[in-house]
Amino acid sequence: MKAATGQGGAVRRRDLLVAVLAPLAVSNLAMAQARPPALKTRSISTTHFRIEIPEKDWRLMPGGLNTLGVLAQKDGAAAIVIEHEMLQIALKPEEVDATFVEIESTTIKERETAGSGFIARIDPNGSRRAVIDFQRRAAAGTEQVRVVVLVNGKHLYRLIAVALQSQFARYEQVFQSAAASFTPLDPAS
């Protein structure tokens, strides 16, 4: 590539700046496009928990005995079911370890006999929550399921995020935001 020159063969300052800065501008534009826009949320509370959900197109539907509620996308394309279970003994956050994750994963596998591709881990963000991902067949196609499990003393909570596998990435930011904002309001003991 030949640099544009002005009088006496000197490179014009403007052309040099364009040549140097253009790749940076394109790179920054690509990074901005790759990063999802900030999720605008609103806080909702029940007697059992507080959680952030998107301002638009999501609502909290009532639950039952073990299901505290369902966060549903308006078109039914995605949902987060919030389950609650009382434990026999109180657990501390540090007790959510590899053994806990293995036991919880086994429990979910027994409940989800049509599930496959189970991957279990401790949340890498330091929140001491178990995360189990798997797929299952449904009438509309293959669903991707992410279960986030956390404990608060004798209270065990499962946030079960579900969407069609082809749509899961579209709602993943909502699922992550909801799980990160979930705050139990039940007393720990």
C-alpha positions in Angstrom: 0.0 0.0 0.0 1.4 3.4 -1.0 0.9 6.3 1.3 -0.6 9.5 -0.1 2.0 12.2 -0.3 1.7 15.9 -0.6 4.4 18.4 -1.6 7.9 17.0 -1.3 6.7 13.4 -0.8 5.5 13.9 2.8 2.6 11.7 4.0 -0.4 13.8 4.7 -1.3 13.8 8.3 -5.0 13.1 7.7 -4.3 10.1 5.5 -1.9 8.7 8.1 -4.4 9.1 10.9 -7.1 7.4 8.8 -4.7 4.5 8.0 -3.8 4.0 11.6 -7.1 4.6 13.3 -9.5 3.0 10.8 -8.7 -0.6 12.0 -9.3 0.4 15.6 -12.6 2.0 14.8 -13.8 -1.1 12.9 -12.6 -3.3 15.8 -14.4 -1.2 18.4 -17.6 -1.2 16.3 -17.4 -5.0 16.0 -16.9 -5.4 19.7 -19.9 -3.1 20.4 -22.1 -5.1 18.1 -21.0 -8.4 19.7 -21.8 -7.2 23.2 -25.5 -7.5 24.0 -27.2 -4.3 24.9 -27.8 -3.6 28.6 -30.8 -5.4 29.9 -33.4 -3.0 31.5 -35.0 -4.7 34.4 -37.4 -4.2 37.2 -37.5 -5.7 40.6 -40.4 -7.8 41.8 -40.9 -9.4 45.2 -43.0 -12.2 46.7 -43.0 -13.3 50.3 -40.3 -15.8 49.4 -37.9 -14.0 47.1 -36.9 -10.9 45.2 -35.8 -11.0 41.6 -35.0 -8.8 38.6 -36.9 -9.4 35.4 -36.9 -7.5 32.1 -39.1 -4.4 32.0 -40.7 -5.6 28.8 -42.4 -8.8 27.8 -41.9 -10.8 31.0 -44.3 -11.3 34.0 -44.4 -13.3 37.2 -47.2 -15.9 37.3 -48.3 -17.5 40.6 -47.0 -20.8 41.7 -48.3 -23.6 43.9 -46.9 -25.7 46.8 -43.3 -26.3 45.7 -43.3 -23.9 42.8 -43.0 -20.4 44.1 -43.7 -18.8 40.7 -43.0 -18.8 37.0 -41.4 -16.0 35.1 -42.8 -16.2 31.7 -41.9 -14.5 28.4 -45.1 -13.0 26.9 -45.1 -15.3 23.8 -44.4 -18.4 25.9 -41.0 -18.8 24.1 -39.1 -19.0 27.4 -39.8 -19.4 31.1 -38.0 -19.6 34.5 -39.7 -21.8 37.1 -38.8 -21.1 40.7 -39.0 -24.1 42.9 -38.5 -24.3 46.7 -37.7 -27.3 48.9 -37.1 -27.5 52.7 -34.0 -29.4 53.7 -33.6 -31.5 56.8 -30.5 -29.6 57.9 -29.3 -26.1 57.2 -26.5 -25.7 54.7 -23.8 -23.0 54.5 -22.9 -21.5 51.1 -19.5 -23.2 51.2 -21.2 -26.6 51.4 -22.3 -26.1 47.8 -19.3 -28.0 46.5 -18.5 -30.8 44.0 -20.3 -33.4 46.1 -23.4 -31.2 46.4 -23.4 -30.6 42.6 -23.1 -34.3 42.0 -26.0 -35.1 44.3 -28.2 -32.4 42.8 -27.3 -33.5 39.2 -28.3 -37.1 40.1 -31.6 -35.9 41.5 -32.4 -33.9 38.4 -31.4 -36.8 36.1 -33.8 -39.1 38.0 -36.6 -36.5 37.6 -35.8 -35.8 33.9 -35.7 -39.3 32.4 -35.9 -37.8 28.9 -33.0 -35.5 29.5 -29.6 -35.9 27.9 -26.2 -34.1 27.7 -26.1 -33.2 31.4 -23.3 -30.9 32.4 -23.0 -29.9 36.0 -20.7 -27.3 37.6 -20.4 -24.7 40.4 -21.2 -21.2 39.1 -17.9 -19.7 38.0 -18.9 -16.3 39.2 -18.2 -17.2 42.8 -21.8 -17.3 44.0 -21.7 -20.9 45.3 -24.6 -22.0 43.2 -24.8 -25.3 41.3 -25.6 -25.0 37.6 -26.9 -28.0 35.6 -27.4 -27.8 31.8 -29.2 -30.4 29.7 -31.5 -30.9 26.8 -34.8 -32.7 26.6 -37.3 -33.5 23.9 -40.6 -31.6 23.9 -43.6 -31.4 21.6 -42.2 -28.2 20.0 -38.7 -29.6 19.6 -35.6 -29.9 21.7 -35.5 -27.7 24.8 -32.4 -26.4 26.5 -32.7 -26.3 30.3 -30.5 -24.6 32.8 -31.1 -25.3 36.5 -29.4 -22.9 39.0 -29.5 -24.3 42.6 -28.8 -22.3 45.6 -29.3 -22.8 49.4 -30.2 -20.4 52.2 -30.0 -22.4 55.4 -32.7 -25.0 55.2 -34.2 -23.6 52.0 -33.1 -24.9 48.7 -34.2 -23.0 45.6 -34.1 -24.1 41.9 -34.4 -21.6 39.1 -35.2 -23.7 36.0 -34.7 -21.7 32.8 -36.2 -23.3 29.7 -36.4 -22.3 26.0 -36.2 -24.2 22.7 -32.6 -25.1 22.0 -32.6 -22.9 18.9 -33.8 -19.9 21.0 -31.8 -20.4 24.2 -29.0 -18.0 23.3 -31.6 -15.3 22.7 -32.8 -15.5 26.3 -29.6 -16.5 28.0 -28.9 -12.9 29.2 -32.3 -12.8 30.8 -31.7 -16.2 32.5 -28.3 -15.1 33.8 -29.6 -11.7 35.1 -32.5 -13.3 36.9 -30.4 -16.0 38.5 -27.8 -13.4 39.6 -30.4 -11.1 41.1 -32.4 -13.9 42.9 -32.5 -13.0 46.6 -34.2 -15.4 49.0 -36.4 -13.7 51.6 -37.2 -16.8 53.7 -35.2 -16.8 57.0 -32.1 -19.0 56.7 -33.0 -21.2 59.7 
